[in-house]
């Protein structure tokens, strides 16, 4: 991954949501050779405890993506824009669907509008979500029809807001010639994850010998992608000219397991004595989510390299050190 990062040097890179899990990990890869501006409200802060948090190449700007003048000011002179900011996590989304849709739609519109005024923009990468494929997504391709749930179900406000962002991102490319790319992450996990997430919760509880809680019967199927693989995909999108105007599913289509299987694997790999308990679901859920990544492989040269048990070990090492 660091070999890829060396291809990006002496640039000004603007990262919305740069204090979050994926954003802050990406900052760590880019900050040695570039000036990196993190624009974030720091509600979820995975950046402050990073070893590069006070790097001389790092500029931290506290702000809101709903504030267009502030975004324009902070973004000035940027060569790359990586738009990671957004409301995510099912509990957070259901708690405030209005905020979810405003931040993810209006906020994304603001980022794109500000970026459209930049001179010499080399790439703008928007983070969407695999949830745009709905409840049943088996080997979903980028050109497959998106499928959303019933109006009024809180979970789908997240998916529909990110889908609107995708359409807008492509529209700016088509209408204004902006060098945009969209990535759809499929269940990214790893060290530094903040907020909600099954893997983080399972690993932390297993290390503490506390019960691992599953919502529903545990038969929901996911593919799990380690964060380093996600970052390599983003770097390839920044470097490859063929990526412009495209969207890419980013995930590990071979690391497929049920939620119960994931909990059992975490317990086994970490040698934990934690029990696994089940609770009734309180919202809609994704029953099946597996990507087809042929396009990312063909155009970007992307292949996932870190597989589940190794990813669990690396993730556990991080949280064990924190404990």
Secondary structure, 3 states (H helix, E strand, C coil): CHHHHCCCCCCEEEEECCCCHHHHHHHHHHCCCCEEEEEECCCCCCCCCCCCCCCCCEEEEECCCCCHHHHHHHHCCCCEEEECCCCCCHHHHHHCHHHHHHHHHHHHHHHHHHHHCCCCCCEEEEECCHHHHCCEEEEECCCCCCCCCCCCCCHHHHHHHHHHHHHHHHHHHHHHCCCEEEEEECCEECCCCCCCCHHHHHHHHHHCCCCEEEECCCCCEEECEEHHHHHHHHHHHHHCHHHCCCEEEECCCCCEEEHHHHHHHHHHHCCCCCCEEEECCCCCCCCEEEECCHHHHHHHCCCCCCCHHHHHHHHHHHHHHHC
